[in-house]
């Protein structure tokens, strides 16, 4: 049933050949985030730039993938074009189950194809196909072409990039099966640098389930908790867009480039309005019974009078914040039309939306002109933003090419650093206060999901630096173990430690089940060591002035508390990233032996 090693497919795009390798580490790196870090340690180059052909693009799953509900994510590890440091991005769709049915724990892609290509793999095949004719084609058209070309059904997953990835934008995402994304830190640009338009994974194999009652009963119990209790109702019903009205009410919603945290006109883009006016259906990642993916529609006029073409667009809180409140757009259909363009270009919606919010304010302040923006950007001008998103994806001029490398990089060149809403990368959709701002600016992925900092802000009135830092370190550790399984983080209220241990034991991973805390700590440290080794300096990180100017339901931001919190959390990250003495001694001995 279990194997104590990882089964990894490595592919060299320069030759079009691959091989299966087995790697130890199941009881120490587990899978997912831990396995991705392990593989980057083996195949990555901390001293080479992100777009060096030898740098790997890594995809990994976990030991529970395919065996339990909501173990449905895949981890993507790579050196990021955003900051040239090691990073991760996570996505669902059919990606994880396709890898499981292909009998793989991970895929490592190195090299650069001679022409724009699609890599097709399965349990019994590997093919590198020339798709040079797809260059410049948007994600929606290329998706249709790839599905026809590759064929197959069931456990098949297609990763693809759009024009943004081909143009090496640091915002370029990797779209997975249309509605899911490896969104943050520019994984799409890594694919683009390798001349890789798409990766198709055919889950054409089988795997056995454990025999006996124990596993079956446990699976039924987990499934019951996920579907018949109210723990997951939020995600199925209104979904995360329910947060829009809640955050607006408590003055914690980023609005108009964070010039406001609440807006009386927000009703047009609340979760309730999206559900009432735009929702077509719910769908789910493979292996998930919850169905948190909400699909709305945008309408375009068709050829004949009074005939319309409807396009389906997925939405949740982050896209609504990034293309709605952050841009001052308060009409649900207008938001969906902007998201639709973001999807065509293959952009990370949060970074793209926040970047255009900064550009709008910079234009208004006279720091840049329409010569740069090509469009008269104004808050609440959905048509202008839709056009600007296309310019951002295509890199239409020098301004958009610079902006596509990061809002702060554009601000450094043109001015306006004080109001660039960047916390490591463009901010997430929460303005809850000091702990969240610290957690995102110093988080491993600069993600709102690195820790529950936004939740800590809402639950704690006191300003206790020691307790806040302790929470951030411990909460990250728990999430790292979940992303090594690889669980959807929406299920974290269900998959507590005891249940995770039961799941692992039912599959025979008894050693891993007995040492979850130690493994989580090890993976947390391993990731931070990689991040620091590739250039991250927590002490040098700055929080732009705009984040100190806002007011939430708790009042004005306490700048002293924010700075102290950032300083102390930075110290803890450096401590976590220190190499253990055993490891240093082992490497020194190996180096000395090699020298002889």
N, C-alpha and C positions, 0 to 999 in steps of 0.2 A: 504494500500500500504506500508506504512512505519511502523516500530516498534521502539519505543523509548528505547528499551533495546537490549542487545546482546544475541543471542541464542548460547550457547557453549556446545559442547559435551566433557565431561571429561571421560577419560578411565584409569583404573588402570590395568596395565599389570600383576601384581601379582595375581589378581583375574580373569582377563579376562572380567571384567564387566565395564559398563559405565553408565552415566546418563546425561540427559540434564539439564543444569542450565541456568537461566536467570540472567544477570548482567546489572545493570544500567551504563550509561556513554556515550551514543551515542552523546550527545551534548557537551561533554567535552573531551572524548578520541577519538571520531569519528570512528576509526577502524584501521586496519593495524598496523602500528608502535605504535600508541597510545594504541590500544587494547592489543597488545602483552605486552607492558609495564604494563598496568593495570592488566593483567592476571598474569604476573610474580610477581607483587606486592602481588597478592592474593595467588598464589600457590607456588611461589619460595621461596628459602631459601638463603639469602645473606651470612649466616654464615656457610653453608655446601658446600663441594666441588662439582665440576661440575658433577662428576659421581655418586653422592649419588642417590640411586633409587628414593628418594622423589622429586628430582629436576624435574621440568616440561619441556617437549618439546612442544612448542606452535606454532600453525599455525593459521594465521588470514587473513581475507579479509576486504574490505571496503564497505561503503554504496553505492558506484557507481558500484561495481562489478556486471557484468552481464547486466547492464543497458546502458553503454556507451562504445564505442570502446577504446581499449588499457587500460582499467581498468582491466588489465589481470594478475597482480602479486599477489603473496601470500607472507606474511612476516612470517619468522620463528624466534622465540625468544627462547633463551636458555642461560644457563651459559656455557661459552666456555672452552673447554679443552686447548685452546691456551694460555689463560692468567687467567683462572678461574674467569672471570668477565662476567657480563651480556653483551650479544651481539645480533646482528640481522644478518640474511641473507635473501635475496630476490630471488624468482624464479617465472617463468611464466609457460609455457606449458599449460596443461589443469587444473592445480591445482586449480586456483581461481574459475573458472566456475563450477568445480566439487563440491567444497564446497558450492557454491551458490545453485546449483541444489539439494544438499543434505540438504538444508534448515539450513545451519550452518554459523555463523559468525566466529567461531573459533573452534579449536580442541586442547585440552590439554591432553597430554599423560604423565602419571607418573608411577612409579613402574618399576619392572624388570620381564620379562617373565622367566619362569623356563627353557625353551629351546628356541633356535633360532626360531623366530615366524614372521608371517605376520599378521598385523592387517587390517581387511577389514571392512569398514563402509559404510553406506548409510543413506538415510532418514528414512529407516524402518528396518535396520539390523546392527548388530555388531557381528563380529566373530574373534577370535584369533586362527590362524591356525599354527600348528607345521610345520616348514620347516627346521628342523635341518640338513637335507640332503643337504641344500644349502650352508652350511658353507664352506668358501674358494672359492666358485664359483664366477667367475668374473661377472661384471655387465651386459655384453652382453648376456651371457648364462642364468643368473638368470632372466633377463628381458623376454626372450622367455618363460622360464618355468612359470613365474608368470602370463604372459598374458594368457597362455593356462589354468592354474589352476583357475584363477579368472573369466575369461570370461567377457562378457559384452562388450559394445562399447560406442560410443558417448561421453557423459560427464563422462568419467572414467579417473582417474589419478592415476599413480603408482609412489610412492616415494620408492627408494631403495638404499642400500649401497653395496659397494664392499669389497674386502679383507681389504682395508685401514681402513674402518669403523669398521670392526670386530676386527682389531688389535689396535683400539683406537688411530689412528694417528690424530694429531691435524690438519692435512691437509685434513682429510677425508670429502668429500662433500656428499650431498644427491642428487642423480640424479633424475630428474623429467621427466618422459615421454621421455627418451632417450637423448634429445638434450638441456634440460635446467637443471640448478643446483642451489641448495642452496650451494654456493661454499665456502664462506670464514668463517673462525673462527671455523671450525671443527664440524658442526652439524652432520656429518656422524658418528663421534665418540660417540656423545650423543646417537644416535640410537643404535650403537654397544654396548654401556654400558648397554642398556636396553634389550639386546638380541632381537633386532627388526631388521630384515632383510629388511622388506618392510611395507609400508602402502598403501593400496588400497582404494581410495575414489570413490564410485559409486554415480554419480550425477543422482539418479533415481527418483527425484521428479520434481516438476514444480514450477514456480513462475509467478505471474501476472505482466504485464507491465501497466504503467499508461494509463488511458483512455483519450481521447480528443486529440486535435491537437498540443497543446503546446509541449508535450514530443516528439511526432513524428517529428515535424518540427525541434526541437533542435537536436535530434539524427541525422537527415539528414544533418544539417549544420555542426555538428562535423565531421561526416563521410566524408563530402565533403572536409573540410579543411585537413583531414588526407590523402586523396587519390587523390585529383585533384590539390592541390597546391604543390609548390616545397619544403615545410617545411620538409617533411619526405622522400624526394627522396634519400637523402644520405644513409638512413638506408636500403632502398629496393634495390638500385642499387649495388654499390660496398660494402655497409655496412661499419661498423667501420674499416675494414681493409684498407680503404682509408687513415687512419691516419698514416700508416706505412711510406709511401713515404713522407708525409707532415712533420712528426716529424723528419725523417732522414734529410730532406732538411734544417730544422732550427736547427739542432744539438740538438735534444731533445729526441732521441730514445735510450733507454737503450740497450747497445750492449756489449756482452762478460763480463757479471757481472759488467756492468756500467764502464768498463775501457774506453769505447768510447761512444760518443753520435751521431756519424754518420759513415756510411760505404759506400764506392762507389760500393760495391758488393751487395747492399740490394735489387736490382731489382727482384731477384729470389723469394722474399717473400712479394712483395707489393700486395695491394688489386687488382690491375690490373692483375698481374700475376696469382693470385689465381682464379680470374674470368675467365681469358682466358684459363687456363690449367686444373683446378681442379673442377670447379663448376658443380654440377649435377642439383641442383634445389634450389629454395627458399621455405621456409615454415614459419609458423607463430604460435604464441601462440593462444589459443582459444580466440575468441573475438577481434582479431587484423586483420585489413585489409591491413596492411603494408607489412608483410613478410620479417622481417629483419634477420631471421635465414638462414644462408648460409651453404649448405651441399656440401662438397667435397667428394672425394673418394680416398681410398688407394687400391692398387692392391697387392694381394698375389698369388703366384703360386699355382695352384690346382693340383689334382691328375694326370690328363692326361697331356701329353706334350702340350705346347702352350695353355693350358686352365688356366684361372685365376679366382680367387674369388675376387670380389670387395666389399669393406666394406665402408659404408657411415659414414662420420665424419663431425661434425659441426665445424665451425671456425669463429672467429672474431678477433678484434685487440688484445685483451688480451692473448688468447692462442698463437697467432702468435708471439707476443713479448716474452712470457714466454718460448716457446719451439723453437723459431726461433732466433730472434736477441739476446736475452739474453744468448743463448747457442752458438752463432756464426753459427747457421745453416741457410743457405741461399737458400735452395731448398724447394719449396712449398710441394712437395710430401713427402719429408723427415720430414718436420714439421708435416704433417698430420699423418704420421706413429707414431711419438712420442705422439701426442695428442690421437691417438687411444689406446695406452697403458695406458695413463693417465686415459682415460675413463674406460677401463677394470678394473683398480685397484680402481676406485672411489676416485680419488685425486682431490683436488683443483688445477687447472692447473697453476695458478699464483704462489702459494706458492711452488709447486713442481718444477717448472722450475727455479725459483730464488734460491731455495735450492741447486739444482744441479749445477747452475752457480757458487755459492760460493764454493761448493765442488771441482769443476774443478780448480778454482784458488788456493784453499788450497792445492790441490794435486800438482799443478805446483810449488808452493812455498815450498813444502816439509813439510808442517804442518801436513798433513796426508799422508798415503801411500796406495798402492793398496790393502794392507791387509784390510783396512777399506772400500774402495770403491768397491772392488771385480771386478771392471771394470776399464781399463785404460782411465779414463775420459779425453777427449780433446775437446776443442771448435771445432765445425763443425763435430763431429763424431756422426751422428744421430743413428747409430746402437748401439753404446755404451750407448747413453742416453736412448734409448728405453729399453735396458736391465736394466739400473740403475733405471728407473721409476718402473720397476717390483720389484726390490729389495726394493725400497722405500715403495711401497704399501704393500709388504709382510712382511717388517721388517726383512730382511734376516740375519742381524747380529746386534751387539750392536751399531755400527756406524749408520746404517740406522734407527734403532729404536730411537736413540737420535735425529738424524736429522729430523725425522718425528714429533718430538715435537716442532720444530721451529729451523730455521737457527741460530738464536742468541744463543739458548741453546747449539747447537753443537759447535758454535764458542767459547762460554764460557768454554767448556770442552777441545777443541782441540787447540784453538787459532784462530786468524783471525777475531776478532770482527770489526776491522777497515774497512774491505771490505765486511762485511755482509750487503747485500742490504735490510735492514729491516726498515720499517717505521711503527712501531706498529705491523705489520705483514709484510710478504714479499711484496715488493713494487709493485705498479701498473705500467703499461707500458708507463709512461710519465716521462721525465727528464727536465721539463720546467723551474724549478728554485725554488726559496726560498718559494714562497707562496704555491706551490703544495706540496713541501716536508713538510711544516708545517701543511698543511691541512690534509695530510694523516697520519702523525705520531701522530697527536692529534685528528683525526676524530673519530666519535663515532664507526664506523665500520672499521676504518683504511682503508677506501675504496676511490678510486679515484672518486666515485660518492657521497661521503658525501657532497662535495661542488664542485664548479667549479674552484678550485684553479689553475688547469692547464690552464684554459681559462684566468683567471686574470693575470697570468704570461705573457701570449702572448699579452695581450691588454694594459699593463701598464709598461712603462719604469721607472717611478718614484718609489722611495723606501719609501713610506709613510706607516709606521707601523700602524698608527691609521686607515687609510682608508682600508688597507688590512684586519685587524682584523674585522672591521665593516662589510666588505663584507663577510668574512667567516661565521660570526655569522648569518647575515641576509639571506645569500644564503642557509645555512643549514636549517634555519627555514622554508623557502619556500619548500624545498625538503621534509622535515619531514611531512608537510601537504599533499604533493602529495603521499608520501609512506603510509599515513594513509587512503588514498582514496580507493584502492591502485593502483596508476597509474604507467605505464611503464615510466621511467624517460626520455626515448627518446621522449616522447610526451610533455615534459615540455614547449616547444615553442608554443604549441597549447593550452594546458590547463592553461591559465593565470587565475588570480583570478576572473575576471568578468565571464569568461565562467564556472569556477568551481561553482561559486555561482548560476548561471543559472541552471546548472545540478542538484545541490542539491535542489534548489527550485522546479524544475519540478517533483521531487520525493516526495516533501512534507517536506524535511529537512530544514525548514525555519530558525529555531533557529541556526542551524549549519552554514547555508549560511550567516547569519547576523553577525557571530562572528568568522570568519575564522582566522583572525590575532591573536585573543586572544587564540583560541584553538591551533593554531600552536605554539605559545609561551609556552603554558601550556605543550604540548606534548614534546617539545624540552627540557624543564626543567625536566619533569618527567623522560625522558630517561637518562639525565645526572645524576640525583639523584641516579638512579639505578646503573649506571656505577660506580659512586664514592663510593656508599655503598658497592659494591662488590670488592673494592680494587684499583680502578684506581687512580693514582696520577699524574696528568698532569705535575706538576713541576719536577718530577723525570725522565720524558721521555728524552731520548737522541737520537740524530741523528748521525749515524756512520760517520766516517771520509770520507769514499768514496763519500758521497753526497756533500762534500765541495771541492772535487778535480776536479770536472767536469767543462767543458766549454760548454756553449750553444751559440746561436746566439747573446745573449746579453753580452757575455764575461764570465769571471770566476765568480763562486758563491761568493757572498758577505757574508762572514761568520758572520760578525757583525750584518748585517741586518737579516740574518737567525736566529741567536740566540735571538735577540731582539724580532723578530716576534713570535718566539716560546714561549718566556717568557710571552709576553703580551696576546697571545691567550690562554695560559694555565691559566692565571688569570681569563679571561672571562669565561672559562669553569667551573672553581671552583665557580664563581658567579652564573652561570646558575644552577649549581647543589646544591646550598644551599636550604635547606628546608625553605618553607615559614612559617612565624611566626604563621599563622592561623593553619597550619597543625601540627606544633610542639605542640601548645597549646592543640589541639584536641587529639593528641596521649597521651600527658601527663595526661590529664583528664581521658582518657580511661584506662590508666595504673593504675592511682590512684583508680579509681572505682573498677577495677579488684582486686586490692590489698585488698580492704575492704571486 
